[in-house]
Amino acid sequence: MKTEMLINVLQPEECRIAIVEDGVLEELYVERTSQENYVGNIYKGRVVNIEPSIQAAFVDFGVGRNGFLPVSDVELQYYKHLISEGNGASDGPKPRGRGRQRNDRSVRNKPPIQEIFKRGSEVLVQVIKEGIGTKGPTLSTYISIPGRYLVLMPALPRVGVSRTINDDDARRKLRASLYELDPPAGLGFIIRTAGIDRTKRDLQRDLNYLMRLWRVIVRRIKKLPAPVDIYEDSDMIIRTIRDIFTAEIDAVWIDEDAAYERAREFMRIVLPRYVNRIRRYEGKEPLFHK
């Protein structure tokens, strides 16, 4: 059986992706591209204004509109020096398991945002909510990078299981499976619902992918001046390749140069052995017609 992924992005207002098996359409994904979407993207930004009255900072992250960063979404690394200096702020003991993230985001024991940041401070942020009208996007410093089965959370050095998995036995097994992978110290990982019943090899491959991606992100953070785009998760092509591509797919055909180059770059990071399966479609007949 011959399986191919067809990616049609020649029309600027729409992206279409089809999975075809022996010429028969099996799956189809369509996304409008006329409106830019920043949710999930990671940026190195610069604080341009601080509003103590609402305990928030406004961050220029390079898209033309400043983002809104509330103090509740500022993680420990940005104010731990204030704790060590004895200003009375303290995160207190860190509970294990699912309560950890909620505790870290609490504003109860955090210093005021005007003590954490100054104008001009650089900050790594992720867009968690699109802006509405004149209001800019909402930002967070709690970074999360999804893989196929795992999510990398650099700010939360622990392992966990998606809250959508309710079965206690399944949660214990999944957490044990994740510990068996011996994830690197100092980084947090969460198993997604897609990780249920996956083999250790599948999980290990996803962990390796996330670590390769994180190393690329860290290099970009160190190299590039703010404000700058560090990582994009909003690209439908990248999301689909990440979540759907398997070794059973013989070729990924793309009919536009920039999308082709993005996909090849992503594949070089994720699954370098399959990079040659990303192919540029150059036929005269439109890809989906053919």
Secondary structure, DSSP 8 states (H G I E B T S, - for coil): --EEEEEE--STTEEEEEEEETTEEEEEEEEE-SS---TT-EEEEEEEEEETTTTEEEEE-SSSS-EEEEGGG--GGGTHHHHHTTSS----S---TTHHHHHHH-STTS--HHHH--TT-EEEEEEEE---TT---EEES---EE-SSEEEETTS-SEEE-TT---HHHHHHHHHHHHHT---TT-EEEE-GGGTT--HHHHHHHHHHHHHHHHHHHHHHHHS-SSEEEE----HHHHHHHHH--TT--EEEE-SHHHHHHHHHHHHHH-GGGGGGEEE---SS-TTT-
